[in-house]
């Protein structure tokens, strides 16, 4: 009598290979698209804001649209309206200007970028520096740091009487890069894009 031996491997159920990286990620992406389709009203504002930011960064770095979004902490306003008509810039005005300071030699990405600051000094005002404290007409307006976040040394602005067609601008934060530094310097009138009216 012949006995037949049955392999345990033959009796085991067929095992399917575990889904690979591509399958898992494709399924996750499909789930995400399904959620976006059902909750489109939640994603629409996010895509609108990011699209606006990319237009600002890559297509229109010096703004020509009337709505300005401020992503920095240099001023306490996040959304503002731009007034492009040519009107006199006065002390206390909030302005947007195209950066043209010496720092663009070290940071080429700064060239022409819009800066959102407040005018603290106008033509005829006297800028003085004591140690690293900066004064406009004897009023302390800020302290110049010694180094940027990446360790690049920063020099304070040189004492000067603000000439015609120039402005001393500054943010409110201690880390704002503005006219208190030589590599930013005074802003020329032709750099001013417009006066800003804050919304919130």
PyMOL commands that set and color helices and strands:
alter all, ss='L'
color gray80, all
select helices_A, chain A and resi 8-11+21-38+40-59+102-105+108-110+189-191
alter helices_A, ss='H'
color red, helices_A
select strands_A, chain A and resi 67-69+79-83+94-98+114-121+126-130+133-136+139-143+160-161+166-170+187-188+192-198
alter strands_A, ss='S'
color yellow, strands_A
deselect
rebuild
show_as cartoon
